[in-house]
């Protein structure tokens, strides 16, 4: 879980567009972020295993 101060800082408009920090909308994590879903890898895995993301199923064989 990210600190609230870091989440608030990331929401501000940066001086330069390359300084945008993308964070997971669920937990606020910035590493392991997937742009297609707006989630970090951990939250993506949890939601995929619960089939909460449409079109995504966790493979098992």
PQR file of N, CA, C, O and H, with PARSE charges and radii, in Angstrom:
ATOM      1  N   UNK A   1       0.841  -1.167   0.000 -0.4000 1.5000
ATOM      2  CA  UNK A   1       0.000   0.000   0.000 -0.0000 2.0000
ATOM      3  C   UNK A   1       0.894   1.242   0.000  0.5500 1.7000
ATOM      4  O   UNK A   1       1.801   1.356   0.824 -0.5500 1.4000
ATOM      5  N   UNK A   2       0.645   2.149  -0.902 -0.4000 1.5000
ATOM      6  CA  UNK A   2       1.458   3.355  -1.022 -0.0000 2.0000
ATOM      7  C   UNK A   2       1.010   4.396   0.001  0.5500 1.7000
ATOM      8  O   UNK A   2      -0.143   4.406   0.432 -0.5500 1.4000
ATOM      9  H   UNK A   2      -0.092   2.057  -1.572  0.4000 1.0000
ATOM     10  N   UNK A   3       1.934   5.264   0.378 -0.4000 1.5000
ATOM     11  CA  UNK A   3       1.587   6.340   1.307 -0.0000 2.0000
ATOM     12  C   UNK A   3       0.649   7.324   0.632  0.5500 1.7000
ATOM     13  O   UNK A   3       0.739   7.552  -0.575 -0.5500 1.4000
ATOM     14  H   UNK A   3       2.871   5.256   0.028  0.4000 1.0000
ATOM     15  N   UNK A   4      -0.249   7.903   1.409 -0.4000 1.5000
ATOM     16  CA  UNK A   4      -1.236   8.839   0.860 -0.0000 2.0000
ATOM     17  C   UNK A   4      -0.568  10.084   0.282  0.5500 1.7000
ATOM     18  O   UNK A   4      -1.069  10.664  -0.682 -0.5500 1.4000
ATOM     19  H   UNK A   4      -0.322   7.717   2.389  0.4000 1.0000
ATOM     20  N   UNK A   5       0.555  10.497   0.860 -0.4000 1.5000
ATOM     21  CA  UNK A   5       1.267  11.671   0.361 -0.0000 2.0000
ATOM     22  C   UNK A   5       1.823  11.418  -1.045  0.5500 1.7000
ATOM     23  O   UNK A   5       1.795  12.310  -1.892 -0.5500 1.4000
ATOM     24  H   UNK A   5       0.962  10.026   1.642  0.4000 1.0000
ATOM     25  N   UNK A   6       2.326  10.210  -1.293 -0.4000 1.5000
ATOM     26  CA  UNK A   6       2.875   9.884  -2.606 -0.0000 2.0000
ATOM     27  C   UNK A   6       1.765   9.777  -3.646  0.5500 1.7000
ATOM     28  O   UNK A   6       1.954  10.160  -4.801 -0.5500 1.4000
ATOM     29  H   UNK A   6       2.349   9.485  -0.604  0.4000 1.0000
ATOM     30  N   UNK A   7       0.613   9.259  -3.239 -0.4000 1.5000
ATOM     31  CA  UNK A   7      -0.517   9.160  -4.169 -0.0000 2.0000
ATOM     32  C   UNK A   7      -1.009  10.549  -4.542  0.5500 1.7000
ATOM     33  O   UNK A   7      -1.312  10.810  -5.706 -0.5500 1.4000
ATOM     34  H   UNK A   7       0.460   8.948  -2.301  0.4000 1.0000
ATOM     35  N   UNK A   8      -1.090  11.445  -3.558 -0.4000 1.5000
ATOM     36  CA  UNK A   8      -1.528  12.819  -3.813 -0.0000 2.0000
ATOM     37  C   UNK A   8      -0.525  13.554  -4.699  0.5500 1.7000
ATOM     38  O   UNK A   8      -0.917  14.330  -5.570 -0.5500 1.4000
ATOM     39  H   UNK A   8      -0.844  11.233  -2.612  0.4000 1.0000
ATOM     40  N   UNK A   9       0.769  13.311  -4.479 -0.4000 1.5000
ATOM     41  CA  UNK A   9       1.817  13.939  -5.278 -0.0000 2.0000
ATOM     42  C   UNK A   9       1.747  13.472  -6.732  0.5500 1.7000
ATOM     43  O   UNK A   9       1.987  14.258  -7.649 -0.5500 1.4000
ATOM     44  H   UNK A   9       1.088  12.680  -3.771  0.4000 1.0000
ATOM     45  N   UNK A  10       1.420  12.200  -6.946 -0.4000 1.5000
ATOM     46  CA  UNK A  10       1.344  11.644  -8.302 -0.0000 2.0000
ATOM     47  C   UNK A  10       0.137  12.174  -9.063  0.5500 1.7000
ATOM     48  O   UNK A  10       0.149  12.199 -10.294 -0.5500 1.4000
ATOM     49  H   UNK A  10       1.225  11.561  -6.202  0.4000 1.0000
ATOM     50  N   UNK A  11      -0.903  12.598  -8.355 -0.4000 1.5000
ATOM     51  CA  UNK A  11      -2.108  13.101  -9.006 -0.0000 2.0000
ATOM     52  C   UNK A  11      -1.943  14.515  -9.553  0.5500 1.7000
ATOM     53  O   UNK A  11      -2.692  14.937 -10.434 -0.5500 1.4000
ATOM     54  H   UNK A  11      -0.913  12.578  -7.355  0.4000 1.0000
ATOM     55  N   UNK A  12      -0.949  15.252  -9.022 -0.4000 1.5000
ATOM     56  CA  UNK A  12      -0.699  16.615  -9.510 -0.0000 2.0000
ATOM     57  C   UNK A  12      -0.190  16.589 -10.947  0.5500 1.7000
ATOM     58  O   UNK A  12       0.455  15.629 -11.368 -0.5500 1.4000
ATOM     59  H   UNK A  12      -0.340  14.910  -8.306  0.4000 1.0000
ATOM     60  N   UNK A  13      -0.479  17.635 -11.684 -0.4000 1.5000
ATOM     61  CA  UNK A  13       0.032  17.740 -13.049 -0.0000 2.0000
ATOM     62  C   UNK A  13       1.516  18.075 -12.989  0.5500 1.7000
ATOM     63  O   UNK A  13       1.897  19.064 -12.363 -0.5500 1.4000
ATOM     64  H   UNK A  13      -1.003  18.415 -11.341  0.4000 1.0000
ATOM     65  N   UNK A  14       2.360  17.268 -13.630 -0.4000 1.5000
ATOM     66  CA  UNK A  14       3.797  17.519 -13.570 -0.0000 2.0000
ATOM     67  C   UNK A  14       4.210  18.682 -14.471  0.5500 1.7000
ATOM     68  O   UNK A  14       3.482  19.080 -15.381 -0.5500 1.4000
ATOM     69  H   UNK A  14       2.051  16.465 -14.138  0.4000 1.0000
ATOM     70  N   UNK A  15       5.393  19.208 -14.192 -0.4000 1.5000
ATOM     71  CA  UNK A  15       5.940  20.304 -14.989 -0.0000 2.0000
ATOM     72  C   UNK A  15       6.209  19.845 -16.416  0.5500 1.7000
ATOM     73  O   UNK A  15       5.968  20.588 -17.368 -0.5500 1.4000
ATOM     74  H   UNK A  15       5.984  18.884 -13.453  0.4000 1.0000
ATOM     75  N   UNK A  16       6.705  18.623 -16.565 -0.4000 1.5000
ATOM     76  CA  UNK A  16       6.969  18.045 -17.874 -0.0000 2.0000
ATOM     77  C   UNK A  16       6.167  16.754 -18.012  0.5500 1.7000
ATOM     78  O   UNK A  16       5.980  16.027 -17.036 -0.5500 1.4000
ATOM     79  H   UNK A  16       6.901  18.019 -15.793  0.4000 1.0000
ATOM     80  N   UNK A  17       5.697  16.475 -19.215 -0.4000 1.5000
ATOM     81  CA  UNK A  17       4.811  15.325 -19.415 -0.0000 2.0000
ATOM     82  C   UNK A  17       5.505  13.980 -19.187  0.5500 1.7000
ATOM     83  O   UNK A  17       4.834  12.977 -18.943 -0.5500 1.4000
ATOM     84  H   UNK A  17       5.849  17.065 -20.008  0.4000 1.0000
ATOM     85  N   UNK A  18       6.827  13.945 -19.262 -0.4000 1.5000
ATOM     86  CA  UNK A  18       7.539  12.689 -19.062 -0.0000 2.0000
ATOM     87  C   UNK A  18       7.648  12.315 -17.582  0.5500 1.7000
ATOM     88  O   UNK A  18       8.063  11.203 -17.258 -0.5500 1.4000
ATOM     89  H   UNK A  18       7.372  14.759 -19.460  0.4000 1.0000
ATOM     90  N   UNK A  19       7.287  13.214 -16.701 -0.4000 1.5000
ATOM     91  CA  UNK A  19       7.380  12.950 -15.270 -0.0000 2.0000
ATOM     92  C   UNK A  19       6.100  12.368 -14.671  0.5500 1.7000
ATOM     93  O   UNK A  19       5.969  12.276 -13.450 -0.5500 1.4000
ATOM     94  H   UNK A  19       6.950  14.118 -16.965  0.4000 1.0000
ATOM     95  N   UNK A  20       5.170  11.981 -15.516 -0.4000 1.5000
ATOM     96  CA  UNK A  20       3.921  11.409 -15.027 -0.0000 2.0000
ATOM     97  C   UNK A  20       4.220  10.084 -14.328  0.5500 1.7000
ATOM     98  O   UNK A  20       4.916   9.228 -14.874 -0.5500 1.4000
ATOM     99  H   UNK A  20       5.276  12.055 -16.508  0.4000 1.0000
ATOM    100  N   UNK A  21       3.685   9.923 -13.114 -0.4000 1.5000
ATOM    101  CA  UNK A  21       3.845   8.679 -12.371 -0.0000 2.0000
ATOM    102  C   UNK A  21       2.514   7.950 -12.414  0.5500 1.7000
ATOM    103  O   UNK A  21       1.516   8.424 -11.870 -0.5500 1.4000
ATOM    104  H   UNK A  21       3.119  10.619 -12.671  0.4000 1.0000
ATOM    105  N   UNK A  22       2.505   6.804 -13.059 -0.4000 1.5000
ATOM    106  CA  UNK A  22       1.274   6.009 -13.154 -0.0000 2.0000
ATOM    107  C   UNK A  22       1.214   5.050 -11.981  0.5500 1.7000
ATOM    108  O   UNK A  22       2.187   4.359 -11.680 -0.5500 1.4000
ATOM    109  H   UNK A  22       3.315   6.419 -13.501  0.4000 1.0000
ATOM    110  N   UNK A  23       0.064   5.012 -11.322 -0.4000 1.5000
ATOM    111  CA  UNK A  23      -0.104   4.169 -10.147 -0.0000 2.0000
ATOM    112  C   UNK A  23      -1.336   3.296 -10.285  0.5500 1.7000
ATOM    113  O   UNK A  23      -2.289   3.643 -10.984 -0.5500 1.4000
ATOM    114  H   UNK A  23      -0.726   5.574 -11.567  0.4000 1.0000
ATOM    115  N   UNK A  24      -1.303   2.181  -9.621 -0.4000 1.5000
ATOM    116  CA  UNK A  24      -2.433   1.256  -9.578 -0.0000 2.0000
ATOM    117  C   UNK A  24      -3.608   1.964  -8.907  0.5500 1.7000
ATOM    118  O   UNK A  24      -3.446   2.579  -7.853 -0.5500 1.4000
ATOM    119  H   UNK A  24      -0.529   1.899  -9.053  0.4000 1.0000
ATOM    120  N   UNK A  25      -4.805   1.878  -9.525 -0.4000 1.5000
ATOM    121  CA  UNK A  25      -5.966   2.555  -8.949 -0.0000 2.0000
ATOM    122  C   UNK A  25      -6.476   1.848  -7.710  0.5500 1.7000
ATOM    123  O   UNK A  25      -7.250   2.415  -6.939 -0.5500 1.4000
ATOM    124  H   UNK A  25      -4.936   1.379 -10.381  0.4000 1.0000
ATOM    125  N   UNK A  26      -6.048   0.618  -7.516 -0.4000 1.5000
ATOM    126  CA  UNK A  26      -6.559  -0.160  -6.396 -0.0000 2.0000
ATOM    127  C   UNK A  26      -5.698  -0.016  -5.136  0.5500 1.7000
ATOM    128  O   UNK A  26      -6.231   0.163  -4.041 -0.5500 1.4000
ATOM    129  H   UNK A  26      -5.419   0.157  -8.142  0.4000 1.0000
ATOM    130  N   UNK A  27      -4.377  -0.093  -5.282 -0.4000 1.5000
ATOM    131  CA  UNK A  27      -3.509  -0.058  -4.102 -0.0000 2.0000
ATOM    132  C   UNK A  27      -2.523   1.112  -4.108  0.5500 1.7000
ATOM    133  O   UNK A  27      -1.958   1.439  -3.065 -0.5500 1.4000
ATOM    134  H   UNK A  27      -3.944  -0.238  -6.171  0.4000 1.0000
ATOM    135  N   UNK A  28      -2.305   1.751  -5.266 -0.4000 1.5000
ATOM    136  CA  UNK A  28      -1.397   2.887  -5.337 -0.0000 2.0000
ATOM    137  C   UNK A  28       0.033   2.535  -5.678  0.5500 1.7000
ATOM    138  O   UNK A  28       0.892   3.416  -5.704 -0.5500 1.4000
ATOM    139  H   UNK A  28      -2.765   1.486  -6.114  0.4000 1.0000
ATOM    140  N   UNK A  29       0.309   1.276  -5.939 -0.4000 1.5000
ATOM    141  CA  UNK A  29       1.669   0.833  -6.264 -0.0000 2.0000
ATOM    142  C   UNK A  29       2.087   1.369  -7.634  0.5500 1.7000
ATOM    143  O   UNK A  29       1.268   1.419  -8.552 -0.5500 1.4000
ATOM    144  H   UNK A  29      -0.389   0.560  -5.917  0.4000 1.0000
ATOM    145  N   UNK A  30       3.358   1.772  -7.780 -0.4000 1.5000
ATOM    146  CA  UNK A  30       3.814   2.304  -9.060 -0.0000 2.0000
ATOM    147  C   UNK A  30       4.743   1.348  -9.810  0.5500 1.7000
ATOM    148  O   UNK A  30       4.924   1.508 -11.017 -0.5500 1.4000
ATOM    149  H   UNK A  30       4.023   1.731  -7.035  0.4000 1.0000
ATOM    150  N   UNK A  31       5.327   0.379  -9.150 -0.4000 1.5000
ATOM    151  CA  UNK A  31       6.174  -0.607  -9.841 -0.0000 2.0000
ATOM    152  C   UNK A  31       5.314  -1.780 -10.284  0.5500 1.7000
ATOM    153  O   UNK A  31       4.358  -2.149  -9.603 -0.5500 1.4000
ATOM    154  H   UNK A  31       5.181   0.249  -8.169  0.4000 1.0000
ATOM    155  N   UNK A  32       5.651  -2.357 -11.409 -0.4000 1.5000
ATOM    156  CA  UNK A  32       4.890  -3.492 -11.928 -0.0000 2.0000
ATOM    157  C   UNK A  32       3.524  -3.073 -12.432  0.5500 1.7000
ATOM    158  O   UNK A  32       2.558  -3.829 -12.326 -0.5500 1.4000
ATOM    159  H   UNK A  32       6.428  -2.058 -11.963  0.4000 1.0000
ATOM    160  N   UNK A  33       3.441  -1.855 -12.987 -0.4000 1.5000
ATOM    161  CA  UNK A  33       2.173  -1.283 -13.429 -0.0000 2.0000
ATOM    162  C   UNK A  33       1.866  -1.698 -14.865  0.5500 1.7000
ATOM    163  O   UNK A  33       2.744  -1.641 -15.727 -0.5500 1.4000
ATOM    164  H   UNK A  33       4.226  -1.241 -13.072  0.4000 1.0000
ATOM    165  N   UNK A  34       0.636  -2.112 -15.127 -0.4000 1.5000
ATOM    166  CA  UNK A  34       0.195  -2.470 -16.475 -0.0000 2.0000
ATOM    167  C   UNK A  34      -0.726  -1.388 -16.994  0.5500 1.7000
ATOM    168  O   UNK A  34      -1.812  -1.184 -16.453 -0.5500 1.4000
ATOM    169  H   UNK A  34      -0.077  -2.158 -14.427  0.4000 1.0000
ATOM    170  N   UNK A  35      -0.305  -0.690 -18.039 -0.4000 1.5000
ATOM    171  CA  UNK A  35      -1.084   0.423 -18.573 -0.0000 2.0000
ATOM    172  C   UNK A  35      -2.431   0.002 -19.125  0.5500 1.7000
ATOM    173  O   UNK A  35      -3.412   0.735 -18.998 -0.5500 1.4000
ATOM    174  H   UNK A  35       0.577  -0.856 -18.479  0.4000 1.0000
ATOM    175  N   UNK A  36      -2.489  -1.171 -19.738 -0.4000 1.5000
ATOM    176  CA  UNK A  36      -3.731  -1.626 -20.364 -0.0000 2.0000
ATOM    177  C   UNK A  36      -4.871  -1.751 -19.368  0.5500 1.7000
ATOM    178  O   UNK A  36      -6.033  -1.549 -19.721 -0.5500 1.4000
ATOM    179  H   UNK A  36      -1.692  -1.766 -19.842  0.4000 1.0000
ATOM    180  N   UNK A  37      -4.545  -2.082 -18.130 -0.4000 1.5000
ATOM    181  CA  UNK A  37      -5.570  -2.322 -17.126 -0.0000 2.0000
ATOM    182  C   UNK A  37      -5.578  -1.282 -16.012  0.5500 1.7000
ATOM    183  O   UNK A  37      -6.564  -1.173 -15.283 -0.5500 1.4000
ATOM    184  H   UNK A  37      -3.601  -2.247 -17.843  0.4000 1.0000
ATOM    185  N   UNK A  38      -4.502  -0.518 -15.864 -0.4000 1.5000
ATOM    186  CA  UNK A  38      -4.420   0.473 -14.794 -0.0000 2.0000
ATOM    187  C   UNK A  38      -4.185  -0.165 -13.438  0.5500 1.7000
ATOM    188  O   UNK A  38      -4.507   0.418 -12.403 -0.5500 1.4000
ATOM    189  H   UNK A  38      -3.701  -0.606 -16.456  0.4000 1.0000
ATOM    190  N   UNK A  39      -3.619  -1.371 -13.450 -0.4000 1.5000
ATOM    191  CA  UNK A  39      -3.385  -2.132 -12.233 -0.0000 2.0000
ATOM    192  C   UNK A  39      -1.923  -2.531 -12.111  0.5500 1.7000
ATOM    193  O   UNK A  39      -1.200  -2.587 -13.106 -0.5500 1.4000
ATOM    194  H   UNK A  39      -3.358  -1.844 -14.291  0.4000 1.0000
ATOM    195  N   UNK A  40      -1.496  -2.806 -10.886 -0.4000 1.5000
ATOM    196  CA  UNK A  40      -0.168  -3.384 -10.693 -0.0000 2.0000
ATOM    197  C   UNK A  40      -0.285  -4.892 -10.893  0.5500 1.7000
ATOM    198  O   UNK A  40      -1.393  -5.422 -10.978 -0.5500 1.4000
ATOM    199  H   UNK A  40      -2.084  -2.761 -10.078  0.4000 1.0000
ATOM    200  N   UNK A  41       0.822  -5.567 -10.967 -0.4000 1.5000
ATOM    201  CA  UNK A  41       0.839  -7.001 -11.259 -0.0000 2.0000
ATOM    202  C   UNK A  41       0.160  -7.818 -10.164  0.5500 1.7000
ATOM    203  O   UNK A  41      -0.455  -8.846 -10.446 -0.5500 1.4000
ATOM    204  H   UNK A  41       1.722  -5.136 -10.899  0.4000 1.0000
ATOM    205  N   UNK A  42       0.270  -7.366  -8.926 -0.4000 1.5000
ATOM    206  CA  UNK A  42      -0.307  -8.105  -7.803 -0.0000 2.0000
ATOM    207  C   UNK A  42      -1.826  -8.027  -7.833  0.5500 1.7000
ATOM    208  O   UNK A  42      -2.506  -9.046  -7.708 -0.5500 1.4000
ATOM    209  H   UNK A  42       0.769  -6.531  -8.698  0.4000 1.0000
ATOM    210  N   UNK A  43      -2.362  -6.815  -7.999 -0.4000 1.5000
ATOM    211  CA  UNK A  43      -3.813  -6.636  -8.071 -0.0000 2.0000
ATOM    212  C   UNK A  43      -4.379  -7.302  -9.318  0.5500 1.7000
ATOM    213  O   UNK A  43      -5.473  -7.864  -9.282 -0.5500 1.4000
ATOM    214  H   UNK A  43      -1.810  -5.988  -8.101  0.4000 1.0000
ATOM    215  N   UNK A  44      -3.636  -7.240 -10.425 -0.4000 1.5000
ATOM    216  CA  UNK A  44      -4.077  -7.892 -11.654 -0.0000 2.0000
ATOM    217  C   UNK A  44      -4.221  -9.387 -11.443  0.5500 1.7000
ATOM    218  O   UNK A  44      -5.200  -9.989 -11.883 -0.5500 1.4000
ATOM    219  H   UNK A  44      -2.746  -6.784 -10.455  0.4000 1.0000
ATOM    220  N   UNK A  45      -3.261  -9.978 -10.780 -0.4000 1.5000
ATOM    221  CA  UNK A  45      -3.301 -11.425 -10.533 -0.0000 2.0000
ATOM    222  C   UNK A  45      -4.482 -11.801  -9.643  0.5500 1.7000
ATOM    223  O   UNK A  45      -5.157 -12.800  -9.893 -0.5500 1.4000
ATOM    224  H   UNK A  45      -2.466  -9.488 -10.423  0.4000 1.0000
ATOM    225  N   UNK A  46      -4.735 -11.000  -8.599 -0.4000 1.5000
ATOM    226  CA  UNK A  46      -5.854 -11.270  -7.701 -0.0000 2.0000
ATOM    227  C   UNK A  46      -7.184 -11.188  -8.443  0.5500 1.7000
ATOM    228  O   UNK A  46      -8.032 -12.070  -8.306 -0.5500 1.4000
ATOM    229  H   UNK A  46      -4.187 -10.188  -8.396  0.4000 1.0000
ATOM    230  N   UNK A  47      -7.365 -10.116  -9.236 -0.4000 1.5000
ATOM    231  CA  UNK A  47      -8.617  -9.938  -9.955 -0.0000 2.0000
ATOM    232  C   UNK A  47      -8.788 -10.969 -11.067  0.5500 1.7000
ATOM    233  O   UNK A  47      -9.905 -11.407 -11.340 -0.5500 1.4000
ATOM    234  H   UNK A  47      -6.676  -9.400  -9.348  0.4000 1.0000
ATOM    235  N   UNK A  48      -7.697 -11.353 -11.704 -0.4000 1.5000
ATOM    236  CA  UNK A  48      -7.771 -12.346 -12.776 -0.0000 2.0000
ATOM    237  C   UNK A  48      -8.144 -13.718 -12.217  0.5500 1.7000
ATOM    238  O   UNK A  48      -8.901 -14.455 -12.848 -0.5500 1.4000
ATOM    239  H   UNK A  48      -6.789 -10.997 -11.483  0.4000 1.0000
ATOM    240  N   UNK A  49      -7.626 -14.067 -11.051 -0.4000 1.5000
ATOM    241  CA  UNK A  49      -7.948 -15.370 -10.474 -0.0000 2.0000
ATOM    242  C   UNK A  49      -9.390 -15.420  -9.975  0.5500 1.7000
ATOM    243  O   UNK A  49      -9.988 -16.494  -9.906 -0.5500 1.4000
ATOM    244  H   UNK A  49      -7.011 -13.468 -10.538  0.4000 1.0000
ATOM    245  N   UNK A  50      -9.949 -14.257  -9.628 -0.4000 1.5000
ATOM    246  CA  UNK A  50     -11.361 -14.196  -9.218 -0.0000 2.0000
ATOM    247  C   UNK A  50     -12.292 -13.965 -10.402  0.5500 1.7000
ATOM    248  O   UNK A  50     -13.507 -13.869 -10.230 -0.5500 1.4000
ATOM    249  H   UNK A  50      -9.463 -13.385  -9.685  0.4000 1.0000
ATOM    250  N   UNK A  51     -11.724 -13.876 -11.605 -0.4000 1.5000
ATOM    251  CA  UNK A  51     -12.450 -13.582 -12.857 -0.0000 2.0000
ATOM    252  C   UNK A  51     -13.255 -12.295 -12.762  0.5500 1.7000
ATOM    253  O   UNK A  51     -14.387 -12.231 -13.241 -0.5500 1.4000
ATOM    254  H   UNK A  51     -10.737 -13.954 -11.745  0.4000 1.0000
ATOM    255  N   UNK A  52     -12.673 -11.269 -12.144 -0.4000 1.5000
ATOM    256  CA  UNK A  52     -13.309  -9.959 -12.049 -0.0000 2.0000
ATOM    257  C   UNK A  52     -12.979  -9.066 -13.237  0.5500 1.7000
ATOM    258  O   UNK A  52     -13.639  -8.048 -13.447 -0.5500 1.4000
ATOM    259  H   UNK A  52     -11.753 -11.321 -11.755  0.4000 1.0000
ATOM    260  N   UNK A  53     -11.969  -9.431 -14.014 -0.4000 1.5000
ATOM    261  CA  UNK A  53     -11.603  -8.676 -15.209 -0.0000 2.0000
ATOM    262  C   UNK A  53     -12.216  -9.390 -16.406  0.5500 1.7000
ATOM    263  O   UNK A  53     -11.882 -10.550 -16.649 -0.5500 1.4000
ATOM    264  H   UNK A  53     -11.432 -10.257 -13.844  0.4000 1.0000
ATOM    265  N   UNK A  54     -13.099  -8.744 -17.161 -0.4000 1.5000
ATOM    266  CA  UNK A  54     -13.729  -9.425 -18.290 -0.0000 2.0000
ATOM    267  C   UNK A  54     -12.725  -9.781 -19.377  0.5500 1.7000
ATOM    268  O   UNK A  54     -11.896  -8.958 -19.763 -0.5500 1.4000
ATOM    269  H   UNK A  54     -13.371  -7.802 -16.963  0.4000 1.0000
ATOM    270  N   UNK A  55     -12.806 -11.004 -19.864 -0.4000 1.5000
ATOM    271  CA  UNK A  55     -11.937 -11.459 -20.943 -0.0000 2.0000
ATOM    272  C   UNK A  55     -10.619 -12.033 -20.476  0.5500 1.7000
ATOM    273  O   UNK A  55      -9.845 -12.525 -21.297 -0.5500 1.4000
ATOM    274  H   UNK A  55     -13.480 -11.673 -19.550  0.4000 1.0000
ATOM    275  N   UNK A  56     -10.336 -11.987 -19.183 -0.4000 1.5000
ATOM    276  CA  UNK A  56      -9.066 -12.492 -18.643 -0.0000 2.0000
ATOM    277  C   UNK A  56      -9.369 -13.668 -17.731  0.5500 1.7000
ATOM    278  O   UNK A  56     -10.160 -13.548 -16.796 -0.5500 1.4000
ATOM    279  H   UNK A  56     -10.964 -11.587 -18.516  0.4000 1.0000
ATOM    280  N   UNK A  57      -8.743 -14.799 -18.001 -0.4000 1.5000
ATOM    281  CA  UNK A  57      -8.859 -15.950 -17.112 -0.0000 2.0000
ATOM    282  C   UNK A  57      -7.463 -16.453 -16.797  0.5500 1.7000
ATOM    283  O   UNK A  57      -6.587 -16.463 -17.661 -0.5500 1.4000
ATOM    284  H   UNK A  57      -8.100 -14.896 -18.761  0.4000 1.0000
ATOM    285  N   UNK A  58      -7.265 -16.864 -15.574 -0.4000 1.5000
ATOM    286  CA  UNK A  58      -5.975 -17.406 -15.167 -0.0000 2.0000
ATOM    287  C   UNK A  58      -5.858 -18.813 -15.728  0.5500 1.7000
ATOM    288  O   UNK A  58      -6.739 -19.648 -15.526 -0.5500 1.4000
ATOM    289  H   UNK A  58      -7.977 -16.856 -14.872  0.4000 1.0000
ATOM    290  N   UNK A  59      -4.775 -19.064 -16.427 -0.4000 1.5000
ATOM    291  CA  UNK A  59      -4.617 -20.382 -17.040 -0.0000 2.0000
ATOM    292  C   UNK A  59      -4.155 -21.396 -16.009  0.5500 1.7000
ATOM    293  O   UNK A  59      -3.389 -21.073 -15.101 -0.5500 1.4000
ATOM    294  H   UNK A  59      -4.060 -18.385 -16.591  0.4000 1.0000
ATOM    295  N   UNK A  60      -4.621 -22.605 -16.154 -0.4000 1.5000
ATOM    296  CA  UNK A  60      -4.170 -23.712 -15.317 -0.0000 2.0000
ATOM    297  C   UNK A  60      -4.264 -24.989 -16.148  0.5500 1.7000
ATOM    298  O   UNK A  60      -5.225 -25.178 -16.893 -0.5500 1.4000
ATOM    299  H   UNK A  60      -5.244 -22.868 -16.891  0.4000 1.0000
ATOM    300  N   UNK A  61      -3.285 -25.846 -16.023 -0.4000 1.5000
ATOM    301  CA  UNK A  61      -3.290 -27.081 -16.787 -0.0000 2.0000
ATOM    302  C   UNK A  61      -2.651 -28.193 -15.995  0.5500 1.7000
ATOM    303  O   UNK A  61      -2.561 -29.322 -16.477 -0.5500 1.4000
ATOM    304  H   UNK A  61      -2.504 -25.692 -15.418  0.4000 1.0000
TER
END
